[in-house]
């Protein structure tokens, strides 16, 4: 490996009306330049914001001003290289990227390594591309420096970069003919360079232990460049003879793929385009055999440089040159909707799968609220790409996906929903549509694209019918993998849940490593202290605690019971129990005071789950509540849905026995698309609170003793502290309801007294806003 200090690399910084950003970028570049020779050329494409005056006073850079008005960036970059007779390797750097200390050294280590890449980039804090985005959300310089210091070195081969911050070999640029002068936008220039390098079989890599902070800008591209994006894309499609030119892998598809033995795994992607998804998969599982086919010869020509094999085929001709029973997996990434008869295709390709082989697919959802809104206005307008891509022949909703895979005798074992941000009006329209069609579910309108994994159905006469629990447990690790970059705390919870269900030492070792990786990146989640107040009702209390032990991972919780003067039989039973922290009051201290006693008995770092003794947990109810609690940093508390609850949390169902409610919960408590709803208050029968939030708000107000409205008061204090309250639709808990209070003769008087205290404490207007009373 050559010494990076011996290299001369010219830094080209393209700028247009970005004076403040340019000043910052130059400042941090000077601070963080590695040893060596790195002349800086500031290329000003006709700015009129005072940049020219500032740049003229800088002594350690070359300033080039394009004075004929804004020109295409491809032309500008090539003019500068030719005009200044630059013959060194290059670094292309937009001024919105701030290099972190050590970033460029690490990139240069890879650039000068035995990998011999033609281009090297790094992680970016605001990248829209999975491969290039930092694993955690970062917005400040110091926290980005801290993150970069904890990252380990790894270079991942990719097919393109997101944004201009990369090293580029001069001889590679020369081989592909330089920058195309017809391309106006920098984004198109990067794509064209990437395609040129790929056609020559030259490598591009992302250095994962190097990171830049991306400064917020009104536009990710220069506005004048954005005006020309569509014509740039059309020009490139014609130049390269490829319609989609997708250089970035489908990370959502990758997230639902779990490969146990990669050295003996054969995967085919139908409609592989340039091969980006399979390349991403090979980087994760280097020993797999990845084969792609596509209808476009130009696309497979590119894919052949990064895959084990790529060939031209029209899947609907049913002429794949493959051996039946030879594949472990077939991928359809946004392909089934382009076929005339997708069911026939599914049946055809099944013959190439091994007995336990999978089909993995991403499928756009015609029922998405954006399409429904257009239909309500009489619009169904096709576009170049998206849900209404003009090349889509077959349209899918979730029910149609289930039907077509069932008809192909494939069982969907995992579904993951990709959603996009919705407006307040979108959510309101969804509520109206759900009223009109009660059989529909919310996720059907919110999901933009479904990711599904399916396996051949096992018939009962084979004696090997798959267990629903097996497929569910297997999905938690995959869900954790999919969340690692977006929400590392939720990923931690998923790995923890998968570990609880693990069956082999290999699984446990792998999951322990993933949990450690989460912890190293700040993703650990504390245990939950389950605080139960008991007052008689031994049978209900016993069933409550039994449900915790049956359905919760013992490594994730502690049980604290505060007994409020129960009969001797109840106290005797409690004292016989192992692993329960018990406090026995001689008399009834009231519900708020007893809850506070339980909180004080918990470990200081445990979250608090206030749970009534007349409840029964259902499978994964607490897990999904914890997922809701850590869905973002501004969630302060989470509540479930139930058969007996207050406004917003009650589910209108009636069964004959508590066991039937538990069975209902087992079916309800599954992965859903955005199951969270924000609400102004939560009912206290099952109230999960983050410990750091409880420190801010203080414990329950004991002036509400013996009980009623103390949960409402705590809810208001949490929201007043700036935190959200979430209802988790995928967490159902059975609640017998008011077993301790309903026999009180003064119940109405107690409720009225506490309501008046609540009003005096918060004011009628605030209560009306928060509670709708």
For each residue, the residues with C-beta under 8 A, 3 or more apart:
1: 109 112 113 114
2: 6 7 112
3: 6 7 112
4: 7 34 35 36 105 108 109 111 112
5: 34 35 36
6: 2 3 36
7: 2 3 4 36 37 89 108 112
8: 36 37 38 39 88 89
9: 36 37 38 88 89 90 91 108 167
10: 38 39 41 86 88 89 90 91
11: 29 38 39 40 41 90 91 93
12: 41 43 77 80 81 90 91 92 93
13: 22 25 26 40 41 42 43 93 94 95
14: 43 45 73 76 77 92 94 164 186
15: 18 21 22 42 43 44 45 47 51 95
16: 44 45 46 47 70 222 224 225
17: 47 48 49 51 222
18: 15 21 22 47 49 51 95 96 217 222
19: 22 23 47 49 50 51 54
20: 23 24
21: 15 18 24 25 95 96 215 217
22: 13 15 18 19 25 26 42 51 54 55 95
23: 19 20 26 27 54
24: 20 21 27 28 95 98 215
25: 13 21 22 28 29 93 95 96 97 98
26: 13 22 23 29 30 40 42 58 61 95
27: 23 24 30 31
28: 24 25 31 32 98 99
29: 11 25 26 32 33 40 93 99
30: 26 27 33 60
31: 27 28 101
32: 28 29 99 100 101 102 103 104
33: 29 30 36 38 104
34: 4 5 38 104 105 108
35: 4 5
36: 4 5 6 7 8 9 33
37: 7 8 9
38: 8 9 10 11 33 34 91
39: 8 10 11 61 62
40: 11 13 26 29 60 61 62
41: 10 11 12 13 61 62 63 64 80 84 86
42: 13 15 22 26 55 58 61 62 63 64
43: 12 13 14 15 64 66 76 77 80
44: 15 16 47 51 52 55 63 64 65 66
45: 14 15 16 66 70 71 73 76 222
46: 16 65 66 67 68 69 70 71
47: 15 16 17 18 19 44 51 52 65
48: 17
49: 17 18 19
50: 19 53 54
51: 15 17 18 19 22 44 47 54 55
52: 44 47 55 56 63 65
53: 50 56 57
54: 19 22 23 50 51 57 58
55: 22 42 44 51 52 58 61 63
56: 52 53 63
57: 53 54
58: 26 42 54 55 61 63
59:
60: 30 40
61: 26 39 40 41 42 55 58
62: 39 40 41 42 84
63: 41 42 44 52 55 56 58
64: 41 42 43 44 80 83 84
65: 44 46 47 52
66: 43 44 45 46 69 70 71 76 79
67: 46
68: 46 71
69: 46 66
70: 16 45 46 66 224
71: 45 46 66 68 75 76
72: 75 76 181 182 183 184 228
73: 14 45 76 77 179 183 184 185 186 189 225
74: 77 78 179 180 181 182 183 184 188 189 192
75: 71 72 78 79 179 181 182
76: 14 43 45 66 71 72 73 79 80
77: 12 14 43 73 74 80 81 92 179 189
78: 74 75 81 82 178 179 181
79: 66 75 76 82 83
80: 12 41 43 64 76 77 83 84 86
81: 12 77 78 84 86 90 178 179
82: 78 79 85
83: 64 79 80
84: 41 62 64 80 81
85: 82
86: 10 41 80 81 90 170
87: 170
88: 8 9 10 170
89: 7 8 9 10 111 167 168 169 170
90: 9 10 11 12 81 86 167 168 169 170 173
91: 9 10 11 12 38 104 166 167 168
92: 12 14 77 164 165 166 168
93: 11 12 13 25 29 97 164 165
94: 13 14 97 163 164 165 186
95: 13 15 18 21 22 24 25 26
96: 18 21 25 214 215 217
97: 25 93 94 124 163 164 165 212 213 214 215
98: 24 25 28 141 212 213 214 215
99: 28 29 32 103 104 165 212
100: 32 103 141 144 145 148 210 211 212 213
101: 31 32 145 148
102: 32 105 106 148 149 210
103: 32 99 100 106 107 122 148 210 211 212
104: 32 33 34 91 99 107 108 210
105: 4 34 102 108 109
106: 102 103 109 110 122 153 207 209 210
107: 103 104 110 111 120 121 122 167 207 210
108: 4 7 9 34 104 105 111 112 120 167
109: 1 4 105 106 112 113 153 207
110: 106 107 113 115 117 120 155 205 207
111: 4 89 107 108 117 120 167
112: 1 2 3 4 7 108 109
113: 1 109 110 116 155
114: 1
115: 110 155 203 205
116: 113 203
117: 110 111 120 155 202 203 204 205
118: 168 169 172 197 202 203 204
119: 161 166 167 168 169 172 193 194 197 202 203 204 205
120: 107 108 110 111 117 155 166 167 204 205 206 207
121: 107 132 161 163 165 166 167 204 205 206 207
122: 103 106 107 132 165 206 207 208 210 211 212
123: 127 132 133 134 151 206 207 208 210 211 212
124: 97 127 132 133 134 162 163 165 211 212 214
125: 133 134 137 138 139 144 211 212 213 214
126: 133 214 216
127: 123 124 132 133 134 162 163 214
128: 133 162
129: 132 133 162 248
130: 133 248 249 251 280 485
131: 156 158 206 248 249 251 280
132: 121 122 123 124 127 129 158 161 162 163 206
133: 123 124 125 126 127 128 129 130 485
134: 123 124 125 127 137 138 144 147 211 485
135: 484 485 488 521
136: 147 485 488 521 522
137: 125 134
138: 125 134 143 144 147 211 213
139: 125 143
140: 143 144 213
141: 98 100 144 145 213
142: 145 146
143: 138 139 140 146 147
144: 100 125 134 138 140 141 147 148 211 213
145: 100 101 141 142 148 149
146: 142 143 149 150
147: 134 136 138 143 144 150 151 211
148: 100 101 102 103 144 145 151 209 210 211
149: 102 145 146
150: 146 147 520 521
151: 123 147 148 208 209 210 211
152: 208 209
153: 106 109 207 208 209
154: 207 208 209
155: 110 113 115 117 120 205 206 207 208
156: 131 205 206 208 283
157: 203 204 205 279 283 306
158: 131 132 161 204 205 206 247 248 276 279 280
159: 194 198 204 247 248 274 275 276 279 302 306
160: 190 191 194 195 204 247 248 276
161: 119 121 132 158 164 165 166 190 194 204 206
162: 124 127 128 129 132 248
163: 94 97 121 124 127 132 190 214 220
164: 14 92 93 94 97 161 186 190
165: 92 93 94 97 99 121 122 124 161 212
166: 91 92 119 120 121 161
167: 9 89 90 91 107 108 111 119 120 121
168: 89 90 91 92 118 119 172 173 193
169: 89 90 118 119 172 173
170: 86 87 88 89 90 173 174
171: 174 175
172: 118 119 168 169 175 176 197 200 202
173: 90 168 169 170 176 178 179 193
174: 170 171 177 178
175: 171 172 196 200 202
176: 172 173 193 196 197 199 200
177: 174 180 196
178: 78 81 173 174
179: 73 74 75 77 78 81 173 183 189 192 193
180: 74 177 183 189 192 239
181: 72 74 75 78
182: 72 74 75 235
183: 72 73 74 179 180 188 189 192 232 235 236
184: 72 73 74 188 224 225 227 228 231 232
185: 73 188 189 221 222 225 226 228 229 232
186: 14 73 94 164 189 190 221 222 225
187: 190 191 221 225 229 232
188: 74 183 184 185 191 192 229 232 233 235 236
189: 73 74 77 179 180 183 185 186 192 193
190: 160 161 163 164 186 187 193 194
191: 160 187 188 194 195 236 245 247
192: 74 179 180 183 188 189 195 196 236 239
193: 119 168 173 176 179 189 190 196 197
194: 119 159 160 161 190 191 197 198 204 247
195: 160 191 192 198 199 236 240 242 245 247 302
196: 175 176 177 192 193 199 200
197: 118 119 172 176 193 194 200 202 203 204
198: 159 194 195 201 202 204 274 302 305 306
199: 176 195 196 301 302 305
200: 172 175 176 196 197
201: 198 305
202: 117 118 119 172 175 197 198
203: 115 116 117 118 119 157 197
204: 117 118 119 120 121 157 158 159 160 161 194 197 198
205: 110 115 117 119 120 121 155 156 157 158
206: 120 121 122 123 131 132 155 156 158 161
207: 106 107 109 110 120 121 122 123 153 154 155 210
208: 122 123 151 152 153 154 155 156
209: 106 148 151 152 153 154
210: 100 102 103 104 106 107 122 123 148 151 207
211: 100 103 122 123 124 125 134 138 144 147 148 151
212: 97 98 99 100 103 122 123 124 125 165
213: 97 98 100 125 138 140 141 144
214: 96 97 98 124 125 126 127 163
215: 21 24 96 97 98
216: 126
217: 18 21 96 220
218:
219: 222 223 226
220: 163 217
221: 185 186 187 225 226 229
222: 16 17 18 45 185 186 219 225 226
223: 219 226 227
224: 16 70 184 227 228
225: 16 73 184 185 186 187 221 222 228 229
226: 185 219 221 222 223 229
227: 184 223 224
228: 72 184 185 224 225 231 232
229: 185 187 188 221 225 226 232 233
230: 233 234
231: 184 228 234 235
232: 183 184 185 187 188 228 229 235 236
233: 188 229 230 236 237 245
234: 230 231 237 238
235: 182 183 188 231 232 238 239
236: 183 188 191 192 195 232 233 239 240 245
237: 233 234 240 241 242 243 245
238: 234 235 241
239: 180 192 235 236
240: 195 236 237 245 298
241: 237 238 296 298
242: 195 237 245 273 274 296 298 299 302
243: 237 296
244: 273 299 385
245: 191 195 233 236 237 240 242 273 274
246: 273 274 276
247: 158 159 160 191 194 195 274 276
248: 129 130 131 158 159 160 162 276
249: 130 131 253 254 276 277 278 279 280 281
250: 253 254 276 277 280 333 334 362
251: 130 131 254 255 280 482
252: 255 256 362 416 418 449 451 482
253: 249 250 256 257 277 331 333 360 362 451
254: 249 250 251 257 277 280 281 284
255: 251 252 416 451 478 479 481 482
256: 252 253 360 414 416 451 452 453 478 482
257: 253 254 281 329 360 453 478
258: 474 477 478 481
259: 262 265 285 288 328
260:
261: 264 265
262: 259 265 285 286 287 288
263: 287 288
264: 261
265: 259 261 262 285 287 288 289 328 329
266: 288 289 291 326 327 328 329
267: 278 281 288 289 290 291 327 328 329 330 331
268: 291 292 293 322 327 329 330 331 352
269: 272 275 277 278 290 291 292 293 330 331 332 333
270: 293 315 330 331 332 335 349
271: 293 294 295 315 332 333 334 335 338
272: 269 275 277 278 292 293 294 299 300 303 307 310
273: 242 244 245 246 276 294 296 299 303
274: 159 198 242 245 246 247 299 302 303
275: 159 269 272 278 279 292 299 302 303 304 305 306 307 310
276: 158 159 160 246 247 248 249 250 273 279 280
277: 249 250 253 254 269 272 280 281 331 333
278: 249 267 269 272 275 281 282 290 291 292 303 306 307 331
279: 157 158 159 249 275 276 282 283 290 306 307
280: 130 131 158 249 250 251 254 276 277 283 284
281: 249 254 257 267 277 278 284 285 288 290
282: 278 279 285 286 288 290 306 307
283: 156 157 279 280 286
284: 254 280 281
285: 259 262 265 281 282 288
286: 262 282 283
287: 262 263 265
288: 259 262 263 265 266 267 281 282 285
289: 265 266 267 308
290: 267 269 278 279 281 282 307 308
291: 266 267 268 269 278 307 308 309 310 311
292: 268 269 272 275 278 300 303 307 309 310 311
293: 268 269 270 271 272 300 310 311 312 313 315 320
294: 271 272 273 299 300 303 310 312 313
295: 271 312 313 314
296: 241 242 243 273 299 300 312
297: 300 301 312
298: 240 241 242 301 302
299: 242 244 272 273 274 275 294 296 302 303
300: 272 292 293 294 296 297 303 304 310 311 312
301: 199 297 298 304 310
302: 159 195 198 199 242 274 275 298 299 305 306
303: 272 273 274 275 278 292 294 299 300 306 307 310
304: 275 300 301 307 309 310
305: 198 199 201 275 302
306: 157 159 198 275 278 279 282 302 303
307: 272 275 278 279 282 290 291 292 303 304 310
308: 289 290 291
309: 291 292 304
310: 272 275 291 292 293 294 300 301 303 304 307
311: 291 292 293 300 321
312: 293 294 295 296 297 300
313: 293 294 295 317 319 320 321
314: 295 317 319
315: 270 271 293 318 320 335 339 345 348 349
316: 339 340 341 345
317: 313 314
318: 315 348
319: 313 314
320: 293 313 315 349 352
321: 311 313
322: 268 326 327 352
323: 326 352
324: 351 352
325: 351 352 353 354 355
326: 266 322 323 352 354
327: 266 267 268 322 330 352 353 354 357
328: 259 265 266 267 353 354 357 358
329: 257 265 266 267 268 353 357 358 359 360
330: 267 268 269 270 327 349 352 353 357 358 359 360
331: 253 267 268 269 270 277 278 359 360 361
332: 269 270 271 335 336 359 360 361 362 363
333: 250 253 269 271 277 361 362
334: 250 271 337 338 362 363 364 449
335: 270 271 315 332 338 339 361
336: 332 339 342 345 346 361 363 394 396
337: 334 342 363 364 389 392 393 394 395 396
338: 271 334 335 391 392 393 394
339: 315 316 335 336 342 345 393 394
340: 316 393 394
341: 316 344 345
342: 336 337 339 345 346 394 404
343: 346 347 404 407 408
344: 341 347 348
345: 315 316 336 339 341 342 348 349
346: 336 342 343 349 350 359 404 405 408 410
347: 343 344 350 408
348: 315 318 344 345 351
349: 270 315 320 330 345 346 352 353 359
350: 346 347 353 359 408 409 410 456
351: 324 325 348
352: 268 320 322 323 324 325 326 327 330 349 357
353: 325 327 328 329 330 349 350 357 358 359 456
354: 325 326 327 328 357
355: 325 456
356: 455 456
357: 327 328 329 330 352 353 354 455 456
358: 328 329 330 353 453 454 455
359: 329 330 331 332 346 349 350 353 405 410 453 454 455
360: 253 256 257 329 330 331 332 451 452 453 454
361: 331 332 333 335 336 451 452 454
362: 250 252 253 332 333 334 418 449 450 451 452
363: 332 334 336 337 396 401 449 450 452
364: 334 337 368 386 387 389 392 396 448 449 450
365: 368 387 396 397 398 444 447 448 449 450
366: 371 387 395 396 397
367: 371 372 397 398 444 445 447
368: 364 365 371 372 387 445 446 447 448
369: 372 373 422 426 429 430 433 445 446
370: 373 374 387 426
371: 366 367 368 374 375 380 387 388
372: 367 368 369 375 376 429 433 445
373: 369 370 376 377 426 429
374: 370 371 377 379 380 381
375: 371 372 378 379 380
376: 372 373
377: 373 374
378: 375
379: 374 375
380: 371 374 375 388
381: 374 388
382: 388 389 390 392
383: 386 388 389 390
384: 389 390
385: 244 389
386: 364 383 389
387: 364 365 366 368 370 371 448
388: 371 380 381 382 383 392
389: 337 364 382 383 384 385 386 392
390: 382 383 384
391: 338
392: 337 338 364 382 388 389 395
393: 337 338 339 340
394: 336 337 338 339 340 342
395: 337 366 392 400
396: 336 337 363 364 365 366 400 401 404 450
397: 365 366 367 400 401 444
398: 365 367 401 402 443 444 447 450
399: 402 403 444
400: 395 396 397 403 404
401: 363 396 397 398 404 405 412 450 452
402: 398 399 405 406 412
403: 399 400 406 407
404: 342 343 346 396 400 401 407 408
405: 346 359 401 402 408 410 411 412 452 454
406: 402 403 409 410 411
407: 343 403 404
408: 343 346 347 350 404 405
409: 350 406 456 457
410: 346 350 359 405 406 454 455 456 457
411: 405 406 454 455 456 457 458 466
412: 401 402 405 415 452 453 454
413: 453 454 455 466 471 474 475
414: 256 452 453 471 474 475 478
415: 412 450 451 452 671
416: 252 255 256 450 451 452 478 479 482 671
417: 443 446 447 449 450 451 672 673 674
418: 252 362 447 448 449 450 451
419: 422 446 447 448 673 674
420: 448
421:
422: 369 419 426 427 430 446
423: 426 427
424: 427 428
425: 428 429
426: 369 370 373 422 423 429 430
427: 422 423 424 430 431
428: 424 425 431 432
429: 369 372 373 425 426 432 433
430: 369 422 426 427 433 434 442 445 446
431: 427 428 434 435
432: 428 429 435 436
433: 369 372 429 430 436 437 440 445
434: 430 431 437 438 440 442 445
435: 431 432 438
436: 432 433
437: 433 434 440
438: 434 435
439:
440: 433 434 437 444 445
441: 444
442: 430 434 445 446 672 673 674 729
443: 398 417 446 447 672 673 674
444: 365 367 397 398 399 440 441 447
445: 367 368 369 372 430 433 434 440 442
446: 368 369 417 419 422 430 442 443 673 674
447: 365 367 368 398 417 418 419 443 444 450 673
448: 364 365 368 387 418 419 420
449: 252 334 362 363 364 365 417 418
450: 362 363 364 365 396 398 401 415 416 417 418 447
451: 252 253 255 256 360 361 362 415 416 417 418
452: 256 360 361 362 363 401 405 412 414 415 416
453: 256 257 358 359 360 412 413 414
454: 358 359 360 361 405 410 411 412 413
455: 356 357 358 359 410 411 413 466
456: 350 353 355 356 357 409 410 411
457: 409 410 411
458: 411 462 464 465 466
459: 462 465
460: 463 465
461:
462: 458 459 465
463: 460
464: 458
465: 458 459 460 462
466: 411 413 455 458 470 471
467: 470 471
468: 471 472
469: 472 473
470: 466 467 473 474
471: 413 414 466 467 468 474 475
472: 468 469 475 476 670
473: 469 470 476 498 501
474: 258 413 414 470 471 477 478 498
475: 413 414 471 472 478 479 671
476: 472 473 479 480 494 495 497 498 501
477: 258 474 480 481 494 495 498 511 514
478: 255 256 257 258 414 416 474 475 481 482
479: 255 416 475 476 482 483 494 671
480: 476 477 483 484 490 491 492 493 494 495 498 514
481: 255 258 477 478 484 491
482: 251 252 255 256 416 478 479 486
483: 479 480 486 487 488 490 491 494
484: 135 480 481 488 491 518
485: 130 133 134 135 136 488
486: 482 483 490
487: 483 490 491 630 631 632
488: 135 136 483 484 485 491 492 518 521 522 523
489: 492 493 518 523 524 525 630
490: 480 483 486 487 493 494 627 630 631
491: 480 481 483 484 487 488 494 495 514 518 523
492: 480 488 489 495 496 515 518 519 523 524 525
493: 480 489 490 496 497 525 623 626 627 630
494: 476 477 479 480 483 490 491 497 498 627
495: 476 477 480 491 492 498 499 511 514 515 518
496: 492 493 499 500 515 525 553 555 556
497: 476 493 494 500 501 553 620 623
498: 473 474 476 477 480 494 495 501 502 507 511
499: 495 496 502 507 508 511 512 515 553
500: 496 497 553 555 556
501: 473 476 497 498
502: 498 499 507 508 511
503: 507
504: 507 508
505: 508 509
506: 509 510
507: 498 499 502 503 504 510 511
508: 499 502 504 505 511 512
509: 505 506 512 513
510: 506 507 513 514
511: 477 495 498 499 502 507 508 514 515
512: 499 508 509 515 516
513: 509 510 516 517
514: 477 480 491 495 510 511 517 518
515: 492 495 496 499 511 512 518 519
516: 512 513 519 520
517: 513 514 520 521
518: 484 488 489 491 492 495 514 515 521 523 524
519: 492 515 516 522 523 524
520: 150 516 517
521: 135 136 150 488 517 518
522: 136 488 519
523: 488 489 491 492 518 519
524: 489 492 518 519
525: 489 492 493 496 626 630
526: 605 606 607 691
527: 555 556 557 558 603 605 606 607
528: 556 557 558 606 607 608 609 622 626 688
529: 557 558 560 598 599 602 603 606 607 608 609
530: 548 557 558 559 560 609 611 622
531: 560 562 595 598 599 602 608 609 610 611
532: 541 544 545 559 560 561 562 598 611 612 613
533: 561 562 563 564 591 594 595 598 612 613
534: 537 541 561 562 563 564 566 570 574 613
535: 563 564 565 566 588 613 740
536: 566 567 570 740
537: 534 540 541 570 613 614 739 740
538: 541 542 566 567 569 570 573
539: 542 543
540: 537 543 544 613 614 736 739
541: 532 534 537 538 544 545 561 570 574 613
542: 538 539 545 546 573
543: 539 540 546 547 616 658
544: 532 540 541 547 548 611 612 613 614 615 616 617
545: 532 541 542 548 549 559 561 577 580
546: 542 543 549 550
547: 543 544 550 551 615 616 617 618 662
548: 530 544 545 551 552 557 559 617 622
549: 545 546 552 554
550: 546 547 617
551: 547 548 617 618 619 620 621 622
552: 548 549 556 557 617 622 623
553: 496 497 499 500 556 557 623
554: 549 557 579
555: 496 500 527
556: 496 500 527 528 552 553 622 626
557: 527 528 529 530 548 552 553 554 609 622
558: 527 528 529 530 579 581 602 603 606
559: 530 532 545 548 579 580 581
560: 529 530 531 532 580 581 582 583 598 601 602
561: 532 533 534 541 545 574 580 581 582 583 598
562: 531 532 533 534 582 583 585 594 595 597 598 601
563: 533 534 535 566 570 571 574 582 583 584 585
564: 533 534 535 585 587 588 589 590 591 594
565: 535 585 586 587 588
566: 534 535 536 538 563 570 571
567: 536 538 570 571
568: 571 572
569: 538 572 573
570: 534 536 537 538 541 563 566 567 573 574
571: 563 566 567 568 574 575 584
572: 568 569 575 576
573: 538 542 569 570 576 577
574: 534 541 561 563 570 571 577 580 582 584
575: 571 572 582
576: 572 573
577: 545 573 574 580 582
578:
579: 554 558 559
580: 545 559 560 561 574 577
581: 558 559 560 561 601 602
582: 560 561 562 563 574 575 577
583: 560 561 562 563 597 598 601
584: 563 571 574
585: 562 563 564 565 588 589 594 597
586: 565
587: 564 565
588: 535 564 565 585 706
589: 564 585 593 594 597 705
590: 564 593 594 702 705 706 707
591: 533 564 594 595 705 706 707 710 740
592: 595 596 700 701 702 704 705 707 710
593: 589 590 596 597 700 702 705
594: 533 562 564 585 589 590 591 597 598
595: 531 533 562 591 592 598 599 610 699 700 710
596: 592 593 599 600 699 700 702
597: 562 583 585 589 593 594 600 601
598: 529 531 532 533 560 561 562 583 594 595 601 602
599: 529 531 595 596 602 608 694 699
600: 596 597
601: 560 562 581 583 597 598
602: 529 531 558 560 581 598 599 606 608
603: 527 529 558 606
604: 691
605: 526 527 691
606: 526 527 528 529 558 602 603 691
607: 526 527 528 529 626 629 688 689 690 691
608: 528 529 531 599 602 688 689 691 694
609: 528 529 530 531 557 622 625 686 687 688 689
610: 531 595 684 686 687 688 689 711
611: 530 531 532 544 615 685 686 687
612: 532 533 544 615 684 685 686 735
613: 532 533 534 535 537 540 541 544 739 740
614: 537 540 544 685 735 736 737 738 739 740
615: 544 547 611 612 642 685 686 733 734 735 736
616: 543 544 547 658 661 662 733 734
617: 544 547 548 550 551 552 621 622 733
618: 547 551 621 661 662 664 665 666 668 669 732 733 734
619: 551 662 665 666 669
620: 497 551 623 624 669 670 731
621: 551 617 618 624 625 640 665 669 731 732 733
622: 528 530 548 551 552 556 557 609 617 625 626 688 731
623: 493 497 552 553 620 626 627 669
624: 620 621 627 628 669 675 728 730 731
625: 609 621 622 628 629 638 639 640 686 688 728 731
626: 493 525 528 556 607 622 623 629 630 638 688
627: 490 493 494 623 624 630 631 728
628: 624 625 631 635 638 675 676 688 726 728 731
629: 607 625 626 635 637 638 688 690 726
630: 487 489 490 493 525 626 627 635
631: 487 490 627 628 635 676 726
632: 487 635 724
633:
634: 722 723 724
635: 628 629 630 631 632 638 690 723 724 725 726
636: 689 690 693 718 719 721 723 724 725
637: 629 682 687 688 689 690 693 715 718 723 725 726
638: 625 626 628 629 635 682 688 725 726 727 728 731
639: 625 649 679 682 683 686 687 688 725 726 727 728
640: 621 625 645 649 686 727 728 731 732 733
641: 645 649 650 651 668 727 728 729 731 732 733
642: 615 645 649 650 651 683 685 686 732 733 734 735
643: 650 651 653 654 655 661 734 735
644: 650 685 735 736 737 738
645: 640 641 642 649 650 683 685 735
646: 649 650 681 683
647: 650 771 772
648: 677 679 727
649: 639 640 641 642 645 646 679 682 683 727
650: 641 642 643 644 645 646 647
651: 641 642 643 732
652:
653: 643 661 664
654: 643
655: 643 660 661 664
656: 660
657: 660 661
658: 543 616 661 662 734 736
659: 662 663
660: 655 656 657 663 664
661: 616 618 643 653 655 657 658 664 665 732 734
662: 547 616 618 619 658 659 665 666 734
663: 659 660 666 667
664: 618 653 655 660 661 667 668 732
665: 618 619 621 661 662 668 669 732 733 734
666: 618 619 662 663 669
667: 663 664 670
668: 618 641 664 665 730 732
669: 618 619 620 621 623 624 665 666 730 731 732
670: 472 620 667 730
671: 415 416 475 479 730
672: 417 442 443 675 729 730
673: 417 419 442 443 446 447
674: 417 419 442 443 446
675: 624 628 672 728 729 730
676: 628 631 726 727 728 729
677: 648 726 727 729
678: 724 725 726 727
679: 639 648 649 682 725 726 727
680: 715 716 719 725 769 770 771 772
681: 646 711 712 715 716 725 770 771
682: 637 638 639 649 679 687 711 715 725 727
683: 639 642 645 646 649 686 687 711
684: 610 612 687 710 711 714
685: 611 612 614 615 642 644 645 733 735
686: 609 610 611 612 615 625 639 640 642 683 733 735
687: 609 610 611 637 639 682 683 684 711 714
688: 528 607 608 609 610 622 625 626 628 629 637 638 639
689: 607 608 609 610 636 637 693 694 714 718
690: 607 629 635 636 637 693 694 723
691: 526 604 605 606 607 608 694 695
692: 695 696
693: 636 637 689 690 696 697 718 721 723
694: 599 608 689 690 691 697 698 699
695: 691 692
696: 692 693 721
697: 693 694 714 717 718 721
698: 694 717
699: 595 596 599 694
700: 592 593 595 596 704 710 711 713 714
701: 592 704 710 713 714
702: 590 592 593 596 705
703: 757
704: 592 700 701 707 708 709 710 713 754 757 758
705: 589 590 591 592 593 702
706: 588 590 591 750
707: 590 591 592 704 710 740 741 750
708: 704 741 750 751 754 755
709: 704 712 713 751 754 755 757 758
710: 591 592 595 684 700 701 704 707 713 714 754
711: 610 681 682 683 684 687 700 714 715
712: 681 709 715 716 758 771
713: 700 701 704 709 710 716 717 758 761 762
714: 684 687 689 697 700 701 710 711 717 718
715: 637 680 681 682 711 712 718 719 725 770
716: 680 681 712 713 719 720 762 766 767 770
717: 697 698 713 714 720 721
718: 636 637 689 693 697 714 715 721 723 725
719: 636 680 715 716 722 723 724 725 770
720: 716 717
721: 636 693 696 697 717 718
722: 634 719
723: 634 635 636 637 690 693 718 719
724: 632 634 635 636 678 719
725: 635 636 637 638 639 678 679 680 681 682 715 718 719
726: 628 629 631 635 637 638 639 676 677 678 679
727: 638 639 640 641 648 649 676 677 678 679 682
728: 624 625 627 628 638 639 640 641 675 676 731
729: 442 641 672 675 676 677
730: 624 668 669 670 671 672 675
731: 620 621 622 624 625 628 638 640 641 669 728
732: 618 621 640 641 642 651 661 664 665 668 669
733: 615 616 617 618 621 640 641 642 665 685 686
734: 615 616 618 642 643 658 661 662 665
735: 612 614 615 642 643 644 645 685 686
736: 540 614 615 644 658 739
737: 614 644 742
738: 614 644 741 742
739: 537 540 613 614 736 742
740: 535 536 537 591 613 614 707
741: 707 708 738 744 747 750
742: 737 738 739 747
743:
744: 741 747 750
745:
746: 749 750
747: 741 742 744 750 751
748: 751 752
749: 746 752 753
750: 706 707 708 741 744 746 747 753 754
751: 708 709 747 748 754 755
752: 748 749 755 756
753: 749 750 756 757
754: 704 708 709 710 750 751 757 758
755: 708 709 751 752 758 759
756: 752 753 759 760
757: 703 704 709 753 754 760 761
758: 704 709 712 713 754 755 761 762 767
759: 755 756 762 763 764 767
760: 756 757
761: 713 757 758
762: 713 716 758 759 766 767 770
763: 759 766 767
764: 759 767 768
765: 768 769
766: 716 762 763 769 770
767: 716 758 759 762 763 764 770 771 773
768: 764 765 771 772 773
769: 680 765 766
770: 680 681 715 716 719 762 766 767
771: 647 680 681 712 767 768
772: 647 680 768
773: 767 768
